[in-house]
Amino acid sequence: MAAVEELDIKVSSCLHMVSAFLAMEPPDVVISFVREFGEGSITESVQSCIWHHCITKADLKWQGPYLKRFLKKLILEIESSGGLVLDELYEQYASYMISLQNDDDNKGNFRVLKTISFLFPNANLTDGLLILIPAEISKPNSKVGSGVGLVGICLSYVKASKVILSDGDLSTLANMKVNLELNHLSTDDLEHQKKVHCVCLPWESASEDDLHCFAPDIILGADIIYDPSCLPHLVRVLSLLLKHKKHSHAEVGAAGRALDGLPADELLRHPLGRGSVAYIASVIRNIDTFNYFLSLAKQAKLVVTDLTEKVEVSKFLPYLRSYQRSSIRIFRIHV
């Protein structure tokens, strides 16, 4: 067992397997990663890796039903192929059978989003946007509706000069700060140029002075076009942030016309004049809601361009196989 414990968790196939388990992907999806890690077989070494890096680190209180379903599937897969199941896995499954009610039918889609929300749609969509950051990464960046702060961590890792993460919910901000601190990123002192900053920014009450003090070059947003009642506030915030430089409109418009002939790999690196630019990733759930957003943007003299067909977004979270990435649309917005 000691030798098994030395398996390198950083090996991509093992990392994907563990990440899929932590994301509570469907058992079939996790098993597919298990087989990839074991090169087609679920060996005792692979089972030991699952035991040490997944099962023993799980919390029965909130993961219990999922763990029971996963272990049942894992044991069945091993037995059906004539393999030997580790005693630890049998014993753990037996303990779950005793401690949990047999309610698989009622909790077939059980997921605790609050605990691992950084692995689900909002963060996932924004992660795709990381490829949209221009080559000149030293520019200040701002994100509206920052969730748990995953984008801030990633942007800091690629040496963005200044990252401002905003959210209108105080509990979300508190959770975000904890996540940033766990990743050794300080969130104090807004004047410090090398820090990631968290600010409370309710769209409906943000003043023009509040927004102009940020002066971002790049604005990122993810899955924020869904509530019609919030859209007027969103468009107002975007408009004020994008128009913070008086010369933006003419220069960005001229640059935008020149972009038509650019190849896709250069499209997102073009500086777009000297104005600010926003990138938003979203799933169009309701076409009327999306058309309402476009109407508001047009009234605010914002140019919305769908880049989905022109840009190939990197598959940032390859272990989330159950998520339909084809429904994600990417938009560039400028004045």
Secondary structure, 3 states (H helix, E strand, C coil): CHHHHCCCCCCHHHHHHHHHHHCCCCHHHHHHHHHHHCCCCCCHHHHHHHHHHHHCCCCHHHHHHHHHHHHHHHHHHHHHCCCCCCHHHHHHHHHHHHHCCCCCCCCCCCCCCCCCHHHCHHHHHHHHHHHHCCCCCCCEEEEECCCCCHHHHHHHHCCCCEEEEEECCHHHHHHHHHHHHHCCCCCCCCCCCCCEEEEECCCCCCCHHHHHCCCCCEEEEECCCCCCCCHHHHHHHHHHHHCCCCCHHHHHHHHHHHHHHCCHHHHCCCCCCCCCEEEEEEECCCHHHHHHHHHHHHHCCCEEEECCCCCCCCCCCCCCCCCCHHHEEEEEEEC
